[in-house]
Amino acid sequence: MNKLKPEFVDKCRKLRIEGYSLGEISLTIGLARSTIYGYVNDISLSLEQKENIRNRNRIKNKNRVNVRKGKCLPGREIIKPKSWSNDLVHIVSHFMFDGRVDNDGCIYYSKDEYQINHLKKLIYKLFRCRPRIQSRDNGVYGLSIYNVEFADYINKRKHKLLSYLNNGASQLRKKIFLKAFFDDEGSVFFKADKRRVRGSQKSYLILENVRNLLFSFGIKGRINKEAVYIEISERNNLAKFFKKINFSPEIYINPFRKNGIWKRRISKREILTLLLKSYQV
């Protein structure tokens, strides 16, 4: 152990008696903690002093996180596209519907393996980060990316997407958004004279924007009184939806639902095809 001058030893012991941690004393004196320890290890801290040290460390760590909020540790940075693209609209749309964006990462849920794998490829292509895929016992897949920069970027883009779609976005990108919405939130139903495509969503703002975007394709949608879904009905509207928007090819319904009328694995696109053919019967 390196010998310290008496004045340094006195200062170290005084700070320790006052309840400072080895790290705090080290910063104050400018000496290594291993050097300081030999001169203060006989001084016991009270429970209150230990709790005070823990509280100071919590505040310090919180401030450190806030300074680097939205920034990854070196080596984990991602590519951040500066402008909208077809792929970016696709990715952000899905996290808006069946996804969750937290401070430290994002998760997207889907029962369709096709959708999960497609989104995984797009995320790597655009951001150069590799999502993880996990399957649950209920048949739902979870695609997760625990990266603070990615989460911060997606969160900011989510808040800008609707404005972008209504102010200058191409019809193709509007279609990508609408297809993502109905892939994630949509259902198809027809029985006797009841034929409809429905998209469920708790956000009235999203439903209103979906209705407006559908109208830009000449498709009329009706939001129900409880504002929990938008519905497309009537042959002309359904035919336009089939031709101009439609569902992705491998998006399947759940055949095991108790109230479901389909008892086999069938895609939403196939059901919509059968719905339109039923008008000819």
Secondary structure by P-SEA (a helix, b strand, c coil): cccccaaaaaaaaaaaaacccaaaaaaaacccaaaaaaacccccccaaaaaaaaaaaaaaaaaaaaaaccccccccbbbbbccccaaaaaaaaaaaccccccccbbbbbcccaaaaaaaaaaaaacccbbbbbbbccccbbbbbbccaaaaaaaaaaaaaaaaaaaccccaaaaaaaaaaaaaabbbbbbcccccbbbbbbccaaaaaaaaaaaaaacbbbbbcccccbbbbbcaaaaaaaacccccccccccccccccccccccccaaaaaaaaaaaaac
